[in-house]
Amino acid sequence: MSRETVRAILEPAINHFGAALISYTLNLDETALLAIAAGEEEFPAETLDLLELVTRCLEEERIRCAIAGMPLPSALFSLVEEIPSGKRSAFNSWRLAAGGSLPDFTTGDPVIDAFAPIAVEMYPLCIAKRMEGHFGLIYLTHSFFDGTARPDFERAVLEDSALRRLVGVEKRDGRQVKARVKVNTGQSGTISMQELQNSILNSAYIYARMRSGLDIQGFKVALKNTFETLRRAATGKLTKIPVWIGFNNIAVPGRVELPWGTVSPYGDPNSFEFVPRDARPSRGGEGSATLGFVLETTRDYQIEIDYDYQNESGEIRWPASMERAEHAMQRSCEQTQLAFTLGIDRELPVACSRSWTLMSDPLSMTTGLSSHMQAAMPVDFYIVNDSEIYSLEHWAGLVHTASSEKVEIALRRLISATTERRNAVDGFVDAVVAWENIFAGTSQGELSFRICAAMSKLLEPDGEKRLALHKSLVAVYNSRSKVVHGAKELSHEEAVASRGYALDVLLRCLRMLYSDHPDLLADADRSKRIILTL
């Protein structure tokens, strides 16, 4: 068979199903496979017949899906089902025929070792080319749920003191009642052994795809992590799971280490696998950069198990840690947004918006993915350069250590003004509300004077310049009041200018407080202290 013929056979298979799956199936190094597909190397003569068989079967499945109007990934379903001769997926049977060996996912842990044969048969599907977006992950997890009996895995789970709690049965009022599992991520219900198998593979795949890698060793690490997390949580212990959160409108050149996680640029070409199309970052700027980044952080994870739900009214009593965990994750997002806005000085602030969230939840009955409709941002995109990474990390440290609970309204208003308020008037109003939250204090008299006096005293050391700044601030504050009460209308140009001024002053004040007076952030009477003691 000529090189051109081999290329003609290989190229469609690689394009449709991915080089990783084809190289695994044919027991070839992926680099060597790509060189063969490029016509640079010869295909091993002893496996040419197998090459024809594999590519023909894949093409037949692809055509069958096209005729039936099914998505292309469905072509893999029948090929990973167990068959009577040796209970092997077609991909593993072909790999053995090519002289390869199957992955070894055993670790010495009895439950993982009983689970390893399941992982071995499903592993080819994990490395197959993904459809981009939400459906790509859905088809993967649904195919795991194959309904096949796994007596060894079931036996190992029931013999494990922690994991058996997830599928346990107790006798209540003369009835056999199965354990109901309540997870602080919002999952609730009884769990069958097949569902447990499915959710473990789902979680391990996400962990491997996002952190440890989809090679055999990386997938083994992902399995170990998933079982370790599940064991701790099954006994009621508070543990942590990894979370990945996508942000749009800012591109980063490399990793940025934050106290609460790590920011990384989107990689190519597979980084959009989990991202729904309407939540993906756009491209722009020099070199058409991907205008988004991914924050990897953690989330508190807890499982509660009960048997009394049969007599309940139907209302689920979630673990107490659920609300705290959600709040902490939201705070990590807001701190990330604030670090970029404070850490990069631009006339109209730099800002990013949250677009999707992915969790590696060992008991997730779904994909663990949520997304937000991506609306146009009120501020232009920004491409961070290498020299600005230190500034981002520095400001993230200040944001993380400061006690800012008493100015949370101001911080949220800053974020909404720069990420949500397409109307410049709304952004202007939000910015001045942030002024009030920071500088109004506990007394309600003479608000405009006190707020603007504290801001001008904080920002301007020269007396005459301070008076001029105070006059400008009062004018802006009074303009906002008239707009809110319907006594004044702003043109678009006036609104944009007012918003820009209000945000600029707000950021200058926040930078001064975080960097030079962090103690004042926790003081409700900071305006009085600024006016009388600074």
C-alpha positions as CSV (number, residue, x, y, z in Angstrom):
1,M,0.0,0.0,0.0
2,S,1.5,3.4,-1.0
3,R,2.0,6.3,1.3
4,E,-0.6,8.3,-0.6
5,T,-3.2,5.5,-0.1
6,V,-2.3,5.3,3.6
7,R,-2.7,9.0,3.9
8,A,-6.1,8.9,2.2
9,I,-7.2,6.3,4.7
10,L,-5.8,7.9,7.8
11,E,-6.7,11.6,7.3
12,P,-10.5,11.2,7.6
13,A,-10.2,9.0,10.6
14,I,-8.0,11.4,12.4
15,N,-10.1,14.4,11.4
16,H,-13.3,12.8,12.6
17,F,-12.2,10.8,15.7
18,G,-8.8,12.3,16.7
19,A,-5.2,11.3,16.5
20,A,-5.1,10.1,20.2
21,L,-7.8,7.5,19.6
22,I,-6.4,6.3,16.3
23,S,-2.9,6.0,17.6
24,Y,-4.1,4.1,20.7
25,T,-6.2,1.7,18.6
26,L,-3.3,1.0,16.2
27,N,-0.7,0.8,19.0
28,L,1.3,3.7,17.5
29,D,2.9,6.7,19.1
30,E,0.8,9.7,18.3
31,T,3.7,11.6,16.9
32,A,4.6,8.7,14.6
33,L,0.9,8.5,13.4
34,L,0.9,12.1,12.5
35,A,4.1,11.7,10.6
36,I,2.6,8.8,8.7
37,A,-0.5,10.8,7.9
38,A,1.7,13.6,6.6
39,G,3.5,11.1,4.2
40,E,6.8,11.5,6.1
41,E,7.0,7.9,7.4
42,E,5.9,4.4,6.3
43,F,3.0,2.6,8.1
44,P,4.1,-0.7,9.6
45,A,3.5,-3.3,7.0
46,E,2.4,-6.0,9.5
47,T,-0.7,-4.0,10.6
48,L,-1.9,-2.7,7.2
49,D,-4.8,-5.1,7.2
50,L,-5.8,-3.8,10.7
51,L,-5.5,-0.2,9.5
52,E,-8.0,-1.0,6.7
53,L,-10.4,-2.8,9.1
54,V,-10.3,0.0,11.7
55,T,-10.8,2.9,9.3
56,R,-13.5,1.0,7.4
57,C,-15.5,0.3,10.6
58,L,-15.2,3.9,11.7
59,E,-16.3,5.2,8.3
60,E,-19.3,2.9,8.3
61,E,-20.3,4.1,11.7
62,R,-19.9,7.7,10.7
63,I,-22.1,7.2,7.6
64,R,-24.7,5.4,9.7
65,C,-24.9,8.3,12.1
66,A,-25.1,10.8,9.2
67,I,-28.0,8.9,7.6
68,A,-29.8,8.7,10.9
69,G,-29.2,12.4,11.7
70,M,-27.2,11.5,14.8
71,P,-24.2,13.5,16.0
72,L,-20.9,12.1,15.0
73,P,-19.8,11.0,18.5
74,S,-22.7,8.5,18.5
75,A,-20.6,6.6,16.0
76,L,-18.4,5.5,18.9
77,F,-21.2,4.1,21.0
78,S,-21.5,0.6,19.5
79,L,-17.7,0.3,19.3
80,V,-17.3,0.6,23.1
81,E,-20.0,-1.8,24.0
82,E,-18.9,-5.1,25.4
83,I,-19.0,-8.0,23.0
84,P,-19.3,-11.7,23.8
85,S,-15.7,-12.6,22.8
86,G,-13.7,-11.5,25.8
87,K,-16.0,-8.6,26.7
88,R,-13.7,-6.1,25.0
89,S,-14.5,-2.8,23.3
90,A,-13.7,-2.9,19.6
91,F,-10.9,-0.4,20.2
92,N,-9.2,-2.5,22.8
93,S,-9.6,-5.6,20.7
94,W,-7.9,-3.8,17.8
95,R,-5.1,-2.6,20.1
96,L,-4.4,-6.1,21.3
97,A,-4.4,-7.3,17.7
98,A,-1.8,-4.6,16.9
99,G,0.5,-6.0,19.5
100,G,-0.3,-3.5,22.2
101,S,-1.2,-3.9,25.9
102,L,-4.2,-2.5,27.7
103,P,-3.8,0.3,30.2
104,D,-3.1,-0.6,33.8
105,F,-5.2,1.4,36.1
106,T,-4.7,-0.8,39.2
107,T,-3.2,0.8,42.3
108,G,-3.4,-1.8,45.0
109,D,-6.6,-0.2,46.3
110,P,-9.2,-3.0,46.2
111,V,-12.1,-0.7,45.0
112,I,-10.0,1.0,42.3
113,D,-8.6,-2.3,41.2
114,A,-12.2,-3.6,40.9
115,F,-13.1,-0.5,38.9
116,A,-10.0,-0.7,36.7
117,P,-11.6,-3.1,34.1
118,I,-14.5,-0.6,33.6
119,A,-12.0,2.2,33.1
120,V,-10.0,0.2,30.7
121,E,-13.0,-0.5,28.4
122,M,-14.1,3.2,28.5
123,Y,-10.7,4.8,28.2
124,P,-10.7,4.8,24.4
125,L,-13.9,6.9,24.5
126,C,-12.2,9.4,26.9
127,I,-9.4,10.1,24.4
128,A,-11.6,10.3,21.3
129,K,-12.0,13.7,19.6
130,R,-14.7,15.7,21.4
131,M,-17.5,17.7,20.0
132,E,-17.1,21.3,21.3
133,G,-19.5,22.5,23.8
134,H,-21.9,21.0,26.3
135,F,-23.0,18.1,24.2
136,G,-19.5,16.7,23.8
137,L,-19.4,15.9,27.5
138,I,-23.0,14.7,27.7
139,Y,-22.5,12.0,25.1
140,L,-19.4,10.9,27.0
141,T,-21.1,10.4,30.3
142,H,-24.2,8.9,28.9
143,S,-22.2,6.2,27.1
144,F,-20.6,5.2,30.4
145,F,-24.0,4.3,31.8
146,D,-24.2,1.1,29.8
147,G,-26.3,-1.0,32.2
148,T,-23.8,-3.8,32.4
149,A,-23.5,-5.7,35.6
150,R,-20.2,-5.2,37.5
151,P,-20.2,-7.8,40.3
152,D,-16.6,-7.2,41.3
153,F,-17.0,-3.5,41.6
154,E,-20.2,-3.8,43.5
155,R,-18.7,-6.3,45.9
156,A,-15.7,-4.0,46.5
157,V,-17.9,-1.0,47.2
158,L,-20.0,-2.9,49.6
159,E,-16.9,-4.1,51.5
160,D,-15.6,-0.6,51.7
161,S,-16.6,1.0,55.0
162,A,-16.9,4.5,53.5
163,L,-18.2,3.9,50.0
164,R,-20.9,1.4,51.0
165,R,-22.7,4.3,52.9
166,L,-23.6,5.8,49.5
167,V,-25.6,2.7,48.4
168,G,-26.6,1.3,51.8
169,V,-30.0,-0.1,52.8
170,E,-31.6,0.0,56.2
171,K,-34.8,-1.3,57.7
172,R,-37.1,1.5,58.7
173,D,-40.7,0.8,60.0
174,G,-40.6,-2.7,58.5
175,R,-39.4,-1.4,55.1
176,Q,-36.1,-1.6,53.3
177,V,-35.1,2.0,52.7
178,K,-32.1,2.9,50.6
179,A,-29.8,5.7,51.6
180,R,-30.5,9.1,50.1
181,V,-27.4,11.1,49.3
182,K,-27.5,14.9,49.6
183,V,-24.5,16.7,48.2
184,N,-23.8,20.4,48.9
185,T,-23.4,21.0,45.1
186,G,-27.1,20.5,44.7
187,Q,-27.3,16.8,43.9
188,S,-29.8,14.6,45.8
189,G,-31.3,11.1,45.5
190,T,-30.6,7.4,45.9
191,I,-27.7,6.1,44.0
192,S,-27.5,2.8,42.1
193,M,-24.3,1.0,41.4
194,Q,-24.5,1.9,37.8
195,E,-25.0,5.6,38.5
196,L,-22.0,5.5,40.9
197,Q,-19.9,3.9,38.2
198,N,-21.1,6.6,35.8
199,S,-20.4,9.6,38.0
200,I,-17.0,8.4,39.0
201,L,-15.9,8.0,35.4
202,N,-17.4,11.4,34.6
203,S,-15.5,13.1,37.4
204,A,-12.3,11.3,36.6
205,Y,-12.5,12.4,33.0
206,I,-13.1,16.1,33.9
207,Y,-10.1,15.9,36.4
208,A,-7.9,14.3,33.8
209,R,-8.9,16.6,31.0
210,M,-8.5,19.7,33.0
211,R,-5.5,18.9,35.3
212,S,-3.6,15.6,35.2
213,G,-3.8,14.8,31.5
214,L,-5.6,12.2,29.4
215,D,-2.6,9.9,28.9
216,I,-2.7,6.6,30.8
217,Q,-0.8,7.9,33.8
218,G,-2.8,11.1,34.0
219,F,-6.1,9.2,33.9
220,K,-4.8,6.9,36.7
221,V,-4.0,9.9,38.8
222,A,-7.6,11.2,38.1
223,L,-9.1,7.9,39.2
224,K,-7.1,7.9,42.5
225,N,-8.1,11.5,43.3
226,T,-11.7,10.8,42.5
227,F,-11.9,7.8,44.9
228,E,-9.9,9.6,47.6
229,T,-12.3,12.6,47.5
230,L,-15.4,10.3,47.5
231,R,-14.2,8.3,50.4
232,R,-13.6,11.4,52.6
233,A,-16.9,12.9,51.6
234,A,-18.9,9.7,52.1
235,T,-18.0,9.7,55.8
236,G,-19.4,13.3,56.1
237,K,-16.1,15.0,56.2
238,L,-15.8,18.4,54.5
239,T,-13.3,18.1,51.7
240,K,-12.5,20.1,48.5
241,I,-13.1,19.5,44.8
242,P,-11.4,21.4,41.9
243,V,-13.4,24.0,40.1
244,W,-12.7,25.7,36.8
245,I,-14.3,29.1,36.0
246,G,-14.1,30.8,32.6
247,F,-13.9,34.6,32.3
248,N,-14.3,36.7,29.1
249,N,-12.9,40.0,27.9
250,I,-9.3,39.7,29.2
251,A,-6.5,37.7,27.7
252,V,-3.5,36.7,29.8
253,P,0.0,35.7,28.4
254,G,0.6,32.9,31.0
255,R,-0.2,31.7,34.5
256,V,-1.1,34.2,37.1
257,E,-0.9,32.9,40.7
258,L,-3.6,34.2,43.0
259,P,-4.1,33.4,46.7
260,W,-7.4,31.6,45.9
261,G,-6.4,29.9,42.7
262,T,-4.5,30.0,39.4
263,V,-5.4,32.0,36.3
264,S,-4.4,30.4,32.9
265,P,-4.9,31.3,29.3
266,Y,-7.2,29.2,27.1
267,G,-5.1,26.5,25.4
268,D,-5.7,25.4,21.8
269,P,-7.4,23.6,20.2
270,N,-9.3,21.6,22.8
271,S,-9.9,24.2,25.5
272,F,-13.4,24.9,24.2
273,E,-14.6,21.4,24.8
274,F,-16.7,22.2,27.8
275,V,-17.7,25.7,26.8
276,P,-21.1,26.3,25.2
277,R,-20.9,28.4,22.1
278,D,-22.6,31.4,23.6
279,A,-20.2,31.4,26.5
280,R,-17.0,31.3,24.6
281,P,-14.5,34.1,24.6
282,S,-14.1,36.1,21.4
283,R,-10.8,36.9,19.7
284,G,-9.3,40.3,19.1
285,G,-6.3,42.6,19.2
286,E,-2.9,42.0,17.7
287,G,-2.5,38.3,16.8
288,S,-6.2,37.7,17.3
289,A,-5.8,36.7,21.0
290,T,-8.4,34.6,22.8
291,L,-10.1,37.2,25.0
292,G,-10.6,35.0,28.0
293,F,-8.9,33.0,30.8
294,V,-9.7,30.1,33.1
295,L,-9.5,30.3,36.9
296,E,-8.8,27.0,38.7
297,T,-9.8,27.1,42.3
298,T,-11.5,24.7,44.8
299,R,-14.9,24.4,46.4
300,D,-15.9,22.9,49.8
301,Y,-17.5,19.5,49.2
302,Q,-19.7,17.6,51.6
303,I,-22.1,14.7,51.5
304,E,-24.9,13.9,54.0
305,I,-26.8,10.6,54.0
306,D,-30.2,9.9,55.5
307,Y,-32.9,7.2,55.5
308,D,-35.8,9.3,56.8
309,Y,-36.8,11.0,53.6
310,Q,-39.8,8.7,53.0
311,N,-41.7,10.6,55.7
312,E,-40.6,14.1,54.8
313,S,-42.8,16.7,53.2
314,G,-40.6,16.7,50.1
315,E,-38.4,19.7,51.0
316,I,-34.7,18.8,51.0
317,R,-32.6,20.0,53.9
318,W,-29.3,20.6,52.2
319,P,-25.9,20.3,54.1
320,A,-25.2,23.5,56.1
321,S,-22.0,24.0,54.1
322,M,-23.8,24.5,50.8
323,E,-24.5,28.2,51.2
324,R,-21.1,28.9,52.6
325,A,-19.4,27.0,49.7
326,E,-21.4,28.9,47.1
327,H,-20.6,32.2,48.8
328,A,-16.9,31.4,49.0
329,M,-16.8,30.5,45.3
330,Q,-18.6,33.6,44.3
331,R,-16.2,35.6,46.4
332,S,-13.2,34.0,44.6
333,C,-14.8,35.2,41.3
334,E,-15.3,38.7,42.6
335,Q,-11.8,38.9,43.9
336,T,-10.5,37.8,40.6
337,Q,-12.5,40.5,38.8
338,L,-11.3,43.1,41.4
339,A,-7.6,42.1,41.1
340,F,-7.7,42.7,37.3
341,T,-9.6,46.0,37.7
342,L,-7.3,47.4,40.4
343,G,-4.1,45.8,39.1
344,I,-4.2,47.4,35.6
345,D,-4.6,51.1,35.2
346,R,-6.6,52.2,32.2
347,E,-8.7,55.3,31.6
348,L,-11.9,53.1,31.3
349,P,-11.4,50.3,33.8
350,V,-10.3,46.8,32.7
351,A,-13.0,44.2,33.5
352,C,-13.9,40.6,32.9
353,S,-17.1,38.7,33.3
354,R,-17.8,35.1,34.5
355,S,-19.1,32.9,31.6
356,W,-19.0,29.2,32.8
357,T,-18.2,27.0,35.7
358,L,-17.1,23.3,35.7
359,M,-16.8,21.1,38.8
360,S,-15.2,17.7,39.2
361,D,-18.0,16.4,41.4
362,P,-17.6,12.6,42.1
363,L,-21.4,12.2,42.5
364,S,-22.6,14.5,39.7
365,M,-25.6,13.1,37.9
366,T,-25.0,15.6,35.1
367,T,-21.9,17.1,33.6
368,G,-21.2,19.5,36.5
369,L,-21.2,22.4,34.0
370,S,-23.1,25.6,34.2
371,S,-22.8,28.6,31.9
372,H,-24.0,32.2,31.6
373,M,-25.3,33.9,28.5
374,Q,-22.5,36.1,27.2
375,A,-23.6,39.7,26.7
376,A,-21.5,42.5,25.2
377,M,-19.3,44.2,27.8
378,P,-19.6,47.9,28.6
379,V,-15.8,48.2,28.5
380,D,-13.3,47.3,25.8
381,F,-11.3,44.0,26.0
382,Y,-7.7,44.1,27.3
383,I,-4.7,41.9,26.6
384,V,-2.4,41.6,29.6
385,N,1.4,41.8,28.9
386,D,4.1,39.9,30.8
387,S,5.2,42.9,32.8
388,E,1.7,43.3,34.3
389,I,1.5,39.9,35.9
390,Y,3.4,41.0,39.0
391,S,1.0,43.9,39.4
392,L,-2.0,41.5,39.2
393,E,-0.5,39.1,41.7
394,H,0.4,42.0,44.0
395,W,-3.1,43.5,44.0
396,A,-4.6,40.0,44.4
397,G,-2.6,39.7,47.6
398,L,-3.9,43.0,48.9
399,V,-7.5,42.1,48.0
400,H,-7.2,38.7,49.6
401,T,-5.8,39.9,53.0
402,A,-7.9,43.0,53.4
403,S,-11.1,42.9,55.5
404,S,-13.5,44.3,53.0
405,E,-16.9,43.0,54.1
406,K,-18.1,46.5,54.9
407,V,-17.5,47.7,51.3
408,E,-18.9,44.6,49.5
409,I,-21.7,46.7,48.1
410,A,-19.2,49.1,46.6
411,L,-17.2,46.2,45.1
412,R,-20.3,44.6,43.6
413,R,-21.4,47.9,42.1
414,L,-18.0,48.4,40.6
415,I,-18.2,45.0,39.0
416,S,-21.7,45.5,37.7
417,A,-20.8,49.0,36.3
418,T,-17.9,47.5,34.3
419,T,-19.4,44.1,33.3
420,E,-23.2,44.4,33.1
421,R,-24.4,48.0,32.6
422,R,-24.5,48.6,28.9
423,N,-26.3,51.9,29.5
424,A,-23.7,54.5,30.6
425,V,-26.3,56.2,32.9
426,D,-26.7,52.9,34.8
427,G,-23.0,52.5,35.1
428,F,-22.7,56.1,36.3
429,V,-25.3,55.5,39.0
430,D,-23.7,52.3,40.1
431,A,-20.3,54.0,40.5
432,V,-21.7,56.8,42.7
433,V,-23.6,54.3,44.8
434,A,-20.2,52.7,45.4
435,W,-19.0,56.1,46.6
436,E,-21.8,56.2,49.1
437,N,-21.2,52.7,50.4
438,I,-17.5,53.5,51.1
439,F,-17.8,57.1,52.4
440,A,-21.3,57.8,53.6
441,G,-20.5,56.5,57.1
442,T,-23.1,55.9,59.9
443,S,-24.4,59.5,60.0
444,Q,-27.1,60.5,57.5
445,G,-26.5,64.3,57.6
446,E,-24.8,66.2,54.8
447,L,-24.1,63.2,52.7
448,S,-22.7,64.9,49.7
449,F,-20.3,67.1,51.7
450,R,-19.0,64.2,53.9
451,I,-18.6,61.7,51.0
452,C,-16.8,64.2,48.7
453,A,-14.8,65.6,51.6
454,A,-13.5,62.2,52.6
455,M,-12.7,61.3,49.0
456,S,-10.9,64.6,48.2
457,K,-8.9,64.3,51.5
458,L,-7.9,60.8,50.7
459,L,-6.8,61.5,47.2
460,E,-5.3,65.0,47.2
461,P,-2.7,66.2,49.7
462,D,-2.5,69.8,48.4
463,G,-5.1,72.1,50.1
464,E,-6.1,74.1,47.0
465,K,-6.3,71.1,44.8
466,R,-8.3,69.3,47.4
467,L,-10.9,72.1,47.4
468,A,-11.1,72.0,43.6
469,L,-11.5,68.2,43.6
470,H,-14.2,68.5,46.3
471,K,-16.1,70.9,44.1
472,S,-15.9,68.6,41.2
473,L,-17.0,65.6,43.2
474,V,-20.0,67.4,44.7
475,A,-21.1,68.4,41.2
476,V,-21.0,64.8,40.0
477,Y,-22.7,63.6,43.1
478,N,-25.5,66.1,42.7
479,S,-25.8,65.3,39.0
480,R,-26.3,61.6,39.9
481,S,-29.0,62.6,42.5
482,K,-30.9,64.6,39.9
483,V,-30.7,61.8,37.4
484,V,-32.0,59.2,39.9
485,H,-34.9,61.4,40.9
486,G,-35.9,62.3,37.3
487,A,-34.9,66.0,37.5
488,K,-32.2,65.7,34.9
489,E,-31.5,63.7,31.8
490,L,-28.0,63.0,30.5
491,S,-27.0,62.8,26.8
492,H,-25.1,59.7,25.8
493,E,-21.9,61.7,25.7
494,E,-22.5,63.3,29.2
495,A,-23.4,59.8,30.6
496,V,-20.2,58.3,29.2
497,A,-18.1,61.1,30.6
498,S,-19.8,61.0,34.0
499,R,-19.4,57.3,34.2
500,G,-15.7,57.5,33.3
501,Y,-15.1,60.2,35.9
502,A,-17.0,58.4,38.7
503,L,-15.3,55.1,38.0
504,D,-11.8,56.7,37.8
505,V,-12.3,58.4,41.2
506,L,-13.7,55.2,42.7
507,L,-10.7,53.2,41.6
508,R,-8.3,55.8,42.8
509,C,-9.9,55.6,46.2
510,L,-10.0,51.9,46.4
511,R,-6.4,51.6,45.4
512,M,-5.4,54.1,48.1
513,L,-7.5,52.2,50.7
514,Y,-6.2,48.7,49.8
515,S,-2.6,49.7,49.5
516,D,-2.1,52.5,52.1
517,H,-5.0,52.2,54.6
518,P,-6.4,48.7,54.6
519,D,-7.5,49.1,58.2
520,L,-10.1,51.7,57.1
521,L,-11.8,49.2,54.9
522,A,-13.2,47.5,58.1
523,D,-14.2,50.8,59.7
524,A,-17.8,51.9,59.1
525,D,-16.8,55.5,60.1
526,R,-13.9,55.6,57.7
527,S,-15.0,58.9,56.2
528,K,-14.9,60.6,59.6
529,R,-11.5,59.1,60.3
530,I,-10.2,60.2,56.9
531,I,-11.4,63.8,57.3
532,L,-10.2,64.2,60.9
533,T,-7.1,62.0,61.3
534,L,-5.3,61.6,57.9
